[in-house]
């Protein structure tokens, strides 16, 4: 019946009052979808400049995600990720830096979270150290004949790709002899007898040519005697036998004007056993007085910027860096004529300067320096310096407190030479 409400009364034709009860329908509503939930945030892969983040979603799904963090300079950064992805790599990070990452999830109009992670990027990978620059040692002539010289050299540090021996022949024409980097010995053939040769050895390392180191050698002549190599208490002698070999040889030696000694006879190589022959190495024999080192600077461990008294009496340690002292130099140069040698060295090359007639005056003359003729490869510098060794060192010491000295003709004014050694010995005529 239309128009009636539950509980309304009405009269029928029999005048009876009746009531109609109508029950309201029960609506069966479906369950609302549950809200998605974020799980844990982890770092699955870490490098020096990136971090890969992963997260779990225990329940539901999200429309998108946002990763927020601050860079190494403290500036905020944000990274948007699609809702179907549960991993992202954050690039452009700094090595060994702590980062706090915050992950937010977006579902409809809601932003849930964050879940966070505190982690540190890996250290920067160490660059492979480039091999240290090799260094040439000493060059020696170990065996000499009238037509050849055998050279040997040392390499105290590192290895070279190759070597080059340079010299001038008897006609003054330059000659070049290449040597493999794995060898430290070569025989120079085709030389002329009784000729003085100067050999320069260069080491080749990559694109660099280092050196030279040098030695002199005199080739022999048939029937003559010559010295190949001299050591502190011995010498190696060479000679070529005459065209008609004798039964053997006696060698008499000794200092000039001093007592003579005779070697025991030995057989000639091609003669009968009871004959006499060539001798190779002698010892001991008198040798020239070795140079006396009176100054060395090599590592900057000793302060050379000192006063007059310090330079007069000396300072430092003779096993390292030191100055022997002006008084000592005066005493050493007051007698026979002396010569001065200054050795200069950088990690790449070396040079020297030699002066004749080296002398240092006494304190009454303010240790005035006297130098004679110059020779060498470094260029003349000390000749114009007066005022004694104190003034000499002040003039050489590099400005700015940098350990080393300045030698203008060789390296210019602004180059600090790290190694220098000064030495003296009796002058050779």
C-alpha positions as CSV (number, residue, x, y, z in Angstrom):
1,X,0.0,0.0,0.0
2,X,1.4,3.2,-1.1
3,X,1.7,6.3,1.1
4,X,1.8,4.4,4.4
5,X,4.5,4.6,6.9
6,X,5.5,2.1,9.4
7,X,3.2,2.4,12.5
8,X,0.5,4.5,10.8
9,X,-3.1,3.3,11.5
10,X,-6.0,3.1,9.1
11,X,-9.7,2.2,9.1
12,X,-11.0,-0.5,6.9
13,X,-14.5,-0.8,5.8
14,X,-15.5,-2.9,8.9
15,X,-14.4,0.0,11.1
16,X,-11.5,-2.1,12.5
17,X,-8.3,-0.3,13.3
18,X,-5.2,-2.0,12.1
19,X,-1.5,-1.3,12.1
20,X,1.0,-2.3,9.5
21,X,4.6,-3.0,10.5
22,X,7.2,-2.9,7.7
23,X,10.8,-4.0,8.5
24,X,13.6,-1.8,7.0
25,X,15.9,-3.7,4.6
26,X,19.4,-4.7,5.9
27,X,22.1,-3.4,3.6
28,X,25.1,-5.9,3.1
29,X,28.0,-3.5,2.5
30,X,31.4,-5.1,1.1
31,X,34.6,-4.7,3.3
32,X,36.7,-1.5,2.6
33,X,40.2,-2.2,1.1
34,X,42.9,-2.3,3.9
35,X,45.5,0.5,4.0
36,X,48.9,-0.6,2.5
37,X,51.8,-0.7,4.9
38,X,55.6,0.0,4.5
39,X,58.1,-2.6,5.8
40,X,61.9,-2.2,6.1
41,X,64.4,-0.1,4.2
42,X,67.8,-1.7,3.5
43,X,70.9,-1.0,1.4
44,X,71.5,-4.0,-0.8
45,X,74.7,-2.6,-2.6
46,X,77.1,0.1,-1.6
47,X,79.9,1.7,-3.6
48,X,82.0,4.8,-3.2
49,X,79.5,6.9,-5.2
50,X,76.1,5.1,-5.1
51,X,73.8,3.1,-2.8
52,X,71.1,0.7,-3.9
53,X,68.1,0.9,-1.7
54,X,65.4,-1.9,-1.3
55,X,62.2,-1.9,0.7
56,X,59.4,-4.3,1.6
57,X,55.6,-3.9,1.4
58,X,54.0,-6.4,3.8
59,X,50.5,-5.4,2.8
60,X,48.8,-3.6,0.0
61,X,50.2,-1.5,-2.9
62,X,51.2,2.1,-3.3
63,X,50.9,4.5,-6.3
64,X,54.5,5.8,-5.9
65,X,57.4,6.3,-3.6
66,X,59.7,9.2,-2.8
67,X,63.3,8.9,-1.5
68,X,64.6,12.0,0.3
69,X,68.2,12.7,1.6
70,X,70.8,15.4,1.8
71,X,73.9,15.5,-0.3
72,X,77.5,15.9,1.0
73,X,77.0,19.7,0.9
74,X,73.8,19.5,3.0
75,X,71.4,20.3,0.2
76,X,68.1,18.4,0.1
77,X,67.6,15.8,-2.7
78,X,64.5,13.9,-3.8
79,X,64.1,10.8,-6.0
80,X,60.7,9.7,-7.3
81,X,60.1,6.0,-7.8
82,X,57.2,4.2,-9.5
83,X,54.8,2.3,-7.2
84,X,55.6,-1.1,-8.8
85,X,59.3,-0.8,-8.0
86,X,60.7,-1.8,-4.6
87,X,64.3,-0.8,-5.3
88,X,66.3,2.2,-6.6
89,X,69.9,3.2,-6.9
90,X,70.9,6.6,-5.6
91,X,73.8,7.9,-7.7
92,X,76.2,10.8,-7.4
93,X,77.2,10.3,-3.8
94,X,80.5,11.1,-2.1
95,X,83.0,8.5,-0.8
96,X,83.1,7.7,2.9
97,X,80.2,9.9,3.6
98,X,77.2,9.2,6.0
99,X,73.7,9.5,4.5
100,X,70.3,9.4,6.1
101,X,67.6,8.1,3.6
102,X,63.9,8.6,4.1
103,X,61.3,6.6,2.1
104,X,57.7,7.9,1.8
105,X,54.9,6.0,0.0
106,X,51.9,7.7,-1.7
107,X,48.5,5.9,-1.8
108,X,45.7,8.0,-3.3
109,X,45.8,11.3,-1.5
110,X,47.7,10.0,1.5
111,X,51.5,10.0,2.0
112,X,52.7,7.3,4.5
113,X,56.0,6.9,6.2
114,X,58.8,7.5,6.4
115,X,60.9,4.5,6.9
116,X,64.6,5.4,7.2
117,X,68.1,4.1,6.8
118,X,71.4,5.5,8.0
119,X,74.4,4.2,6.1
120,X,77.9,5.2,4.8
121,X,79.3,5.0,1.3
122,X,82.4,3.0,0.6
123,X,85.9,4.6,0.5
124,X,87.2,5.8,-2.8
125,X,89.1,3.1,-4.6
126,X,92.8,3.6,-4.3
127,X,94.6,4.5,-7.4
128,X,97.4,2.3,-8.5
129,X,100.6,3.9,-7.6
130,X,102.6,4.7,-10.7
131,X,106.0,3.0,-10.6
132,X,108.7,5.1,-9.1
133,X,111.2,6.7,-11.4
134,X,114.3,4.6,-11.8
135,X,117.7,5.9,-11.0
136,X,121.1,5.4,-12.6
137,X,124.0,4.5,-10.4
138,X,127.7,4.3,-11.4
139,X,129.2,3.6,-14.8
140,X,132.5,1.7,-14.9
141,X,134.9,0.5,-17.6
142,X,135.5,-3.1,-16.4
143,X,137.6,-4.4,-19.3
144,X,139.7,-2.6,-21.8
145,X,141.5,-3.8,-24.9
146,X,143.2,-1.9,-27.8
147,X,139.9,-2.1,-29.8
148,X,137.1,-2.3,-27.3
149,X,135.8,-1.2,-23.8
150,X,133.4,-3.2,-21.7
151,X,131.1,-1.0,-19.7
152,X,129.0,-2.0,-16.7
153,X,126.6,0.2,-14.7
154,X,124.3,-0.1,-11.7
155,X,120.6,0.8,-11.3
156,X,120.0,1.3,-7.6
157,X,116.3,1.8,-8.0
158,X,113.6,0.8,-10.5
159,X,114.0,-0.5,-14.1
160,X,114.6,1.1,-17.4
161,X,113.1,0.3,-20.8
162,X,116.4,0.7,-22.6
163,X,119.8,2.4,-22.4
164,X,121.9,4.4,-24.8
165,X,125.7,4.7,-24.8
166,X,127.0,7.8,-26.5
167,X,130.6,8.6,-27.3
168,X,132.8,10.1,-30.1
169,X,135.1,7.9,-32.2
170,X,138.8,8.7,-32.9
171,X,137.7,11.0,-35.7
172,X,135.4,13.0,-33.4
173,X,132.2,11.6,-34.9
174,X,129.3,10.9,-32.5
175,X,128.4,7.3,-32.0
176,X,125.3,5.8,-30.4
177,X,125.0,2.2,-29.1
178,X,121.5,1.1,-27.9
179,X,121.2,-1.5,-25.1
180,X,118.3,-3.5,-23.9
181,X,116.8,-2.5,-20.6
182,X,117.4,-5.9,-19.1
183,X,121.2,-5.6,-19.5
184,X,123.6,-3.7,-17.3
185,X,126.7,-4.4,-19.4
186,X,127.8,-3.8,-23.0
187,X,131.1,-4.0,-25.0
188,X,131.8,-1.1,-27.2
189,X,133.7,-2.4,-30.3
190,X,135.6,-0.9,-33.1
191,X,137.7,1.5,-31.1
192,X,141.2,2.8,-31.9
193,X,144.3,1.9,-29.8
194,X,145.8,4.4,-27.3
195,X,142.8,6.6,-27.5
196,X,140.9,8.4,-24.7
197,X,137.2,7.9,-24.8
198,X,134.4,9.5,-22.8
199,X,131.3,7.4,-22.5
200,X,127.9,8.8,-21.5
201,X,125.1,6.4,-20.5
202,X,121.4,7.4,-20.7
203,X,118.4,5.5,-19.3
204,X,115.1,5.5,-21.2
205,X,112.0,5.2,-19.1
206,X,108.7,5.7,-20.9
207,X,109.0,9.1,-22.7
208,X,111.8,10.3,-20.4
209,X,115.5,10.1,-21.0
210,X,117.4,10.1,-17.7
211,X,121.1,10.8,-17.1
212,X,123.8,10.8,-18.2
213,X,126.3,9.0,-16.1
214,X,129.8,9.1,-17.5
215,X,133.2,7.4,-17.4
216,X,136.5,7.8,-19.2
217,X,138.7,5.0,-20.6
218,X,141.9,4.8,-22.5
219,X,142.3,1.9,-25.0
220,X,145.6,0.1,-24.9
221,X,148.2,-0.4,-27.6
222,X,150.1,-3.6,-28.5
223,X,153.0,-4.1,-26.2
224,X,151.9,-1.3,-23.7
225,X,150.4,-1.3,-20.2
226,X,147.4,0.7,-19.1
227,X,145.0,0.9,-16.2
228,X,141.4,-0.1,-16.7
229,X,139.7,0.4,-13.4
230,X,141.0,1.8,-10.0
231,X,139.5,0.9,-6.6
232,X,140.5,2.3,-3.2
233,X,143.2,-0.3,-2.7
234,X,143.6,-2.1,-6.0
235,X,143.6,-1.6,-9.7
236,X,142.9,-3.7,-12.8
237,X,145.7,-3.5,-15.4
238,X,145.5,-4.4,-19.0
239,X,148.1,-4.9,-21.8
240,X,148.3,-6.5,-25.2
241,X,151.2,-8.8,-25.7
242,X,153.8,-7.9,-28.4
243,X,153.7,-9.6,-31.7
244,X,156.3,-12.1,-30.5
245,X,154.9,-13.2,-27.1
246,X,157.5,-13.5,-24.4
247,X,157.9,-16.3,-21.9
248,X,156.1,-14.2,-19.3
249,X,156.0,-10.9,-17.5
250,X,157.2,-9.3,-14.3
251,X,155.3,-6.3,-13.0
252,X,157.1,-3.8,-10.8
253,X,155.0,-1.1,-9.0
254,X,155.2,1.4,-6.2
255,X,154.6,5.1,-5.3
256,X,156.6,7.7,-7.2
257,X,160.0,7.9,-5.6
258,X,159.1,5.2,-3.1
259,X,159.9,1.6,-2.6
260,X,159.2,-0.8,-5.5
261,X,157.4,-4.2,-5.3
262,X,157.5,-7.1,-7.8
263,X,154.5,-9.4,-8.4
264,X,155.1,-13.1,-8.4
265,X,155.6,-14.4,-11.9
266,X,152.7,-16.2,-13.6
267,X,152.7,-18.0,-17.0
268,X,151.7,-16.5,-20.2
269,X,148.3,-17.9,-21.4
270,X,149.8,-19.4,-24.6
271,X,153.3,-20.2,-23.2
272,X,154.6,-23.3,-21.3
273,X,153.6,-23.7,-17.7
274,X,156.9,-22.4,-16.3
275,X,156.7,-19.2,-18.3
276,X,155.4,-15.9,-17.0
277,X,152.1,-14.1,-18.1
278,X,149.6,-11.3,-17.7
279,X,148.4,-10.3,-14.3
280,X,144.9,-8.9,-13.8
281,X,144.3,-7.3,-10.4
282,X,146.8,-5.8,-8.0
283,X,146.4,-5.0,-4.4
284,X,147.1,-3.2,-2.2
285,X,148.7,-0.3,-4.0
286,X,148.9,3.4,-3.1
287,X,146.1,5.5,-4.4
288,X,145.4,9.2,-4.5
289,X,143.9,10.8,-1.4
290,X,140.1,10.6,-1.6
291,X,138.1,13.9,-1.7
292,X,137.1,15.2,1.7
293,X,133.4,16.1,1.9
294,X,132.8,19.3,3.9
295,X,129.2,20.0,3.0
296,X,126.1,17.9,2.2
297,X,122.5,18.7,1.9
298,X,120.0,16.0,0.9
299,X,116.7,15.9,2.8
300,X,116.2,19.3,4.5
301,X,116.6,17.8,7.9
302,X,119.2,20.3,9.0
303,X,118.7,24.1,9.2
304,X,121.4,25.9,7.2
305,X,120.1,29.3,8.0
306,X,122.5,30.0,10.9
307,X,124.7,32.7,12.3
308,X,128.4,33.5,11.9
309,X,129.6,31.4,14.8
310,X,127.8,28.3,13.6
311,X,129.4,28.6,10.2
312,X,132.8,29.2,11.8
313,X,132.7,26.1,13.9
314,X,130.4,23.8,11.8
315,X,127.1,22.1,12.5
316,X,125.1,19.0,11.5
317,X,126.0,15.3,11.3
318,X,128.7,14.1,8.9
319,X,126.6,11.0,8.2
320,X,123.7,13.2,6.9
321,X,123.5,17.0,6.3
322,X,126.3,19.1,7.7
323,X,128.7,22.0,7.3
324,X,132.3,21.2,8.4
325,X,133.1,24.7,9.4
326,X,135.0,27.7,8.1
327,X,137.9,27.2,10.6
328,X,138.3,23.7,9.3
329,X,138.2,24.8,5.7
330,X,140.8,27.5,6.4
331,X,143.1,24.8,7.9
332,X,142.6,22.4,5.1
333,X,143.3,24.9,2.3
334,X,146.2,26.8,4.0
335,X,148.8,24.4,2.7
336,X,149.1,22.7,-0.7
337,X,146.8,24.0,-3.6
338,X,143.4,22.4,-3.4
339,X,140.5,22.0,-5.8
340,X,136.8,22.2,-5.1
341,X,134.1,20.0,-6.6
342,X,130.3,20.7,-6.1
343,X,128.0,17.8,-7.0
344,X,124.3,18.7,-7.7
345,X,121.5,16.2,-8.2
346,X,117.8,16.1,-8.7
347,X,115.6,13.0,-9.1
348,X,116.1,13.3,-12.8
349,X,119.6,14.4,-13.6
350,X,122.9,15.5,-12.1
351,X,125.7,18.1,-12.8
352,X,128.9,19.2,-11.2
353,X,131.2,22.2,-11.0
354,X,135.0,22.0,-10.3
355,X,137.2,24.9,-9.3
356,X,141.0,25.1,-9.1
357,X,143.0,27.0,-6.4
358,X,140.2,26.7,-3.8
359,X,141.1,28.4,-0.5
360,X,139.4,29.9,2.5
361,X,141.0,32.8,4.4
362,X,141.2,32.9,8.2
363,X,138.8,34.7,10.6
364,X,140.9,37.9,10.5
365,X,140.0,38.1,6.8
366,X,136.4,37.1,7.3
367,X,136.9,33.7,5.8
368,X,137.2,35.2,2.3
369,X,136.7,32.6,-0.5
370,X,139.1,32.3,-3.3
371,X,138.4,30.2,-6.5
372,X,140.4,29.7,-9.6
373,X,139.6,28.2,-13.1
374,X,136.2,26.5,-13.5
375,X,135.2,23.4,-15.3
376,X,132.2,21.1,-15.2
377,X,128.6,20.8,-16.4
378,X,126.6,22.9,-13.9
379,X,127.9,26.4,-15.0
380,X,130.0,28.8,-13.1
381,X,128.2,30.4,-10.1
382,X,130.6,30.6,-7.1
383,X,133.3,32.5,-8.8
384,X,131.7,35.9,-8.3
385,X,130.8,35.3,-4.6
386,X,132.9,37.0,-2.0
387,X,132.6,37.2,1.8
388,X,133.5,33.7,2.8
389,X,131.5,30.4,2.9
390,X,128.8,31.9,5.1
391,X,128.0,34.4,2.4
392,X,128.5,31.7,-0.2
393,X,125.8,29.5,1.3
394,X,123.4,32.4,1.9
395,X,123.7,33.2,-1.8
396,X,123.0,29.6,-2.8
397,X,120.2,28.7,-0.3
398,X,116.9,28.8,-2.0
399,X,114.4,31.5,-1.0
400,X,111.2,30.7,0.8
401,X,112.7,28.2,3.2
402,X,112.5,25.3,0.7
403,X,115.1,22.7,1.4
404,X,117.7,22.8,-1.3
405,X,119.9,25.3,-3.1
406,X,119.8,27.4,-6.2
407,X,122.3,27.1,-9.0
408,X,121.3,29.6,-11.6
409,X,123.3,28.6,-14.7
410,X,122.0,25.0,-14.4
411,X,118.4,25.2,-13.3
412,X,117.5,28.9,-13.1
413,X,116.7,31.0,-10.0
414,X,113.4,29.4,-9.0
415,X,114.4,25.8,-9.0
416,X,115.4,24.3,-5.6
417,X,118.1,21.6,-6.1
418,X,117.5,19.0,-3.3
419,X,120.9,17.4,-3.2
420,X,124.3,19.1,-3.0
421,X,127.7,17.9,-1.8
422,X,130.9,19.9,-1.7
423,X,134.3,18.3,-1.4
424,X,138.0,19.2,-1.7
425,X,141.2,17.4,-2.5
426,X,144.8,18.2,-3.4
427,X,144.9,19.9,-6.8
428,X,146.0,17.8,-9.8
429,X,148.4,19.4,-12.2
